[in-house]
Amino acid sequence: MAKIVEATAYLADIEVETLRTDAVQAFLKQETVFVDLTIDDGSTGTGYSYTIGTGGTSVLAMLREHLLPRLIGADAAQIEHIWFDLFASTRATTVGAITSLALAAVDTALWDLRCKRAGEPLWQLAGGFRPRVPLYDTEGGWLHLSTEELVQGALASQAAGWQGVKLKVGKERVDQDLERLSAVRDAVGQGLDIMVDANQSMTYAEARRRAAAFEPLGLAWFEEPLPADDVAGHVALARSTSIPVAVGESLYSAAQFRDYLARGAASIVQVDVARVGGITPWLKVAHLAETFNVDVCPHFLMELHVSLVAAIPNGRYVEHIPQLRAVTRSPMLVEDGHAVAPDAPGLGIAWDLDEIDNRRKA
């Protein structure tokens, strides 16, 4: 038995490296919630989750007041049992963002501990499909950037050997979006994937209109065109356009993904390990998507998602948005347009504990 004897949680703010804007918000900082676990033989595991500026203290309170006390004395090897027990103990607040984010911080710490004790990297222990996966860039596609800046960013990504770029859409008029996308397509040709992301900003009617305008550009996917709870709207949109519809960053349970997949409303699954409740449910969503012959291209958290995408056969892309460089000792390795999964036992993230302490808020 790997008896948990200590469980602590804390919050650190990590500023963004560059201004990030989309159709509904600006990303100014990452509130990063950490969980440290220690078992009776002295082994430790560190996990984390995040918000993009608000709610971090609420996640921290959920952990400290409700979840962490239940961990003491539990067997850290029984990850499924622990996840279910914590979820069941918070029925009044599930399914929801705060609880899922708190669960994810615990679950990723348990997986870090499991991999370290086994002497294996996460990508191997979670499935071990391939050691590296294609990379696409979002950092050069924010909505406030000019058309010229979008073009230069896409050309730089293409020259670096990256497989795709994602551009934010949701300008006031469709011709504004179309002008920006067309300029990038003309510059890079057909040899680079272009994805677009509306960040849940559109009605069904507007998303259908814009999809029709975008179709000649050969886009790789149309991401979060509608509010995430509008499953029916996504069903109708998916039937009306040849552009694959991508969803998942704003879904907080495996069952929500089931509904999208069963109704044909998702051609790309973008499950976020923090928002879905950790590695344990993330893998369930990924394997569910595989049964529907649907690819997984997770949202954000590239330093963790690289290992998970490498673990599964239907992992198509890792999204490049660097956010942890200020609090880690080594960046994610990129080779020939691919993100390389870390070989170190555990999650493979080399935390800089001094820098995290400098940013601690609670």
N, C-alpha and C positions, 0 to 999 in steps of 0.2 A: 504493500500500500504506500502510495506517495501522499502522505498526510499533509494538507495545507496548514501551516502554523502561523502564517502572517499574510495579510492582504491590505495593501494601502493604495490610495488613489490621490492624484493631484492634477492640477491644471496649469498649463503653460501657454502663453500666447506666442505665436510665430507669425511675424509680419509677412505679407506677400512680397515677392521679389520684384514684381512689376504691377502696374495698375491693370486690373481685370474687370471688364464690364460685359454685361449681356443685356438682353432685352428687358429684364426685370430688376436687376440689382448690380451692385458692385461688391467684389470680394476684397475686403480690406485687411483681414487677418484670419488666421486659423487658430481657433481655440482648441487646443490639443489636450485631451483627457488621457492620462496614463494610469495604468494599473500595474503594480509590482506584486508578484506572488512568491512566497518562499515555502518550501516543503521541509519535512523533518530531517532530510539528509543534507540540507543547506543549499540545494539547487534552487535557482530562481528563474522566473519568466517575466517578461515585460510585454504588455500589450497596450494598445491605444485606439482611440477613435477621435472624432473631430466635429466641430461645427465651423461655419464660415463667418462667425462674428457674434452670434447671440446663442444663448441657451447652454453654454458650457458649464456654468455653475449649477444649472438644474440637473445636468447629467451627473456632475460630481456629487450632488446631494443624493441622487438616486443610488449611486454606488455606495457612498459612505453610510447612509442611513438604512438601506434596505438590502442591497445585494452582498456586499463584502462580509457582513457578519455571518451570513449563511455559508460562506466558504470555509470558515475555520473548522478543521477536523475532517473536511471532505477529502476524498481520494482524487487527486489531480489527474490521474490517469483515466478517470471516468468522465470524459469531456461531454459526451452526449447526455449523461445523467445530470451533470451539473447544469448544462444549458437548459434542459427541460425543467429542472427544479427551480432555477432562477426565474424562468419565464412564467411558470405556474404560480410562483409566489407574488407576481406583479400583475395578476389578471386584470385588475382595475385600470391599468394604464397600458395594456397591450390590445391591439397592435398600435404602436406609436413611435415617433421619432426618439423621444427621450429614453424610453426603455430600450429600444433597439441599439442606440448608441452606447448605452451603459453596458448592455450585454456584450457588445462587440469588444469593448475594452477588456472585459474579463476573458472572453473566449480567445482572443488573440494572445493574451498572456498565457493561457493554458496550452495553446498550440506551440508557442515559443518554448515553453518548458518541456513539452513532449518531444519536440525535435531536438532540443539540446541534450536531453537524457538519452535519446536514441543515437545521438551523434550524426544526425542527418539534416540536410537543408529542407526547408518547407516544401520546395517544389518537388522533391523526391518523395517525401512522406505523404504528401497530399495526392499523389498520383504518378508523377515522374514521366510526363509524356515527352517533353523536349526541353533542352536547357535554355533556349532563347526564343523570343517571339517578336514579330514585327511591331514597329513603333510608329505612331502618328503624333503630330504636334498640334496642340491647341494654343500654346502660348503666343503664337503670332497671329491669332485670328479674332481677337477681342473686338467688340462692337464699336468702341470709340476710335479704333485705328482707321487711318485713311485708306483709300483704295491702293494708293502707292505703297503704303506700309504693308498691307496685306500681300501684295504681289511680291515685294522684296522678301518678306518672311517665308512665303511659299517656295520661292526660288532657292532660298538658303536651305530649307528643309530638303528639297529635292536634290540639291548639290551634295548634301550630307548623306544621301542614300536612304533617307526615311521614306516610308511607304505612303504616307498621306498627311493631309493637313485638315484641321477643322476650323470652319469660319462661323462666327455668330451671325444670325439673321434676326430680323425683327425691327428693321428700320420702319419709319412711318409709312412709306409707300413701297409697293412691290418693286417699282423700277429702281429704287435705291439699292435694295438687296441684289437685284438682278445685275445691275451695273458692276457691283463689287465682285460678285461671283464670276461673272463673265470675264472680267479682267484677269482674275487669277487663272481661270481655265485656259484662256488664250495664252498666258505666259508660260504655263507648265505643260501644256499639251494634254494628251490622254494618258500619259504614263504615271500619273500621280493621283491617288484617291483624294477626292474632296468630299468632306462631310459637312453638313450644316446643322446648327443647333439653335432652336427657337426658345429654349428654356421655359416651356409651358405658357408662352405668351399669347397664343392665338386661339381664336374660335375655330370650330370645325370648318366653317365656310371660308374663313381666311386662309387656314392651312391648306385646304384643297385648292384654293385659287393660286397660292404661292407654289405649291407642289407642281401644278400644271405649268407655271412659268419656269420652274427650275428643271423640269424633266429633260430638255435638250442638252443640259450640261453634263449628264451622266454621273450624277452624284452617288456616292457610296451609301449614304443614308441621310434621312431627315430625322433629327433627334428632338425628342420632347416637344413636338409641335403643339400639343394640347395639355391642359392640366392633367396630372397623373391619375386622378380619380375618374377621369372621363374615358372609361374603357370602351363604351359604345362609340364614342367619337373616333377613337383610334381604330376600332374595327372598320368603321365606314371609310376612314381615310386610307387605311391599308388596301381596301378594295378598290379605291378610286385612283390610285397612283402606282406607277412602276418603281418609284423610289422606295427602297426598304425603309421601314419605320423603326426607329430605335428608341427604346424606353428602358427605364430601370433605376436610374440614379435616385429617384424620388419614391421608390417602392420600399416598404419596410418589413416585408415578410415573404416567405417562399410561396405562400398561398396566393398572394397578389400576382406573382409572376405566373402561377398556374393559370389564373383567369385570362391573362393576356395571351399566353401561348395557346391555350385551348380554343380561344376565339379567333385566332389568326391575326391578332392585333400587334404582334411584335416580330419583326424580322431580324432584329439585333437585340440581344439582351445586355444591358449595361449595369449589372448588379454591382453595388458598392458594398465592400466588405464591412465598412463601419455602419452604414445605414440599414443593412439587412440583419444585423445582429451578430456578425462575426464570421469566422472561417467555416464553422460548422454548417450554418444555413447557406453560406455562399456556395459551398460545394454541392449542396442539394439543388440549388437553383441551376448551377452549371450543368449538372447531370440531367436535370429535368429538361433543360434547353436542348441537350444532346438528343434526347428521345424525340424531340420535335424537329431535329435536323437544323437547329438554329445556333448561330455563332454567339460567343460571349466576348464582349469588348467593354470591360468594366470602366466605371467612372472614376477619374482622379486617383489618388493614393498609389502612384506608380511604384513607389518603393516597396509596397506590399503586394500589389496586384501582379507585378512581374512574376513572382513565384507561383501565384495561383493560376494565372493564365498559362504558365509553362507546365502546370500539373495536369491539364485537361486536354483532350483531343480536339475540342471545339473552341479553344481559345484563339481568337483571331488577331487581336490588337491589344497593346498597352497604350494608354493615353499619356503623353508627355506634358505634365505640368509640374515642374520642380517646386517643392514646397518645404522639404526637410533639410536642405543643405546647410542651413544655419545651425542645426542641432544634431548633425550626424558627422562622423569622422571620414566617411567616404561616400561619394555619390553613386547612384545607380550606374552600372557599367553599360555602355552603348557601343556596339560593334556592327559596322556595315548596315546601319539602319534597323538594327534589332536591339531590344533590351535583353540583357543577359541576367538570368536568375542567379542570385548569390549561392555560393557553395558552402558558406559557413553554416554550421548547425544552428537551428532556430529560425526566426523570421528573416535573418540575414540583414538586419538594419543595425549598423554600428552607432549607437546613440552616443552623443557627446553630453555626458551627464552634467558637466560644469555649465555648459551653455543652456541646457534645460533649466537648471537651477536659477540661472540669471533671468529667465523669462517666467518663472513661476508666479502665478497670481493667487493661487489658493491650494 
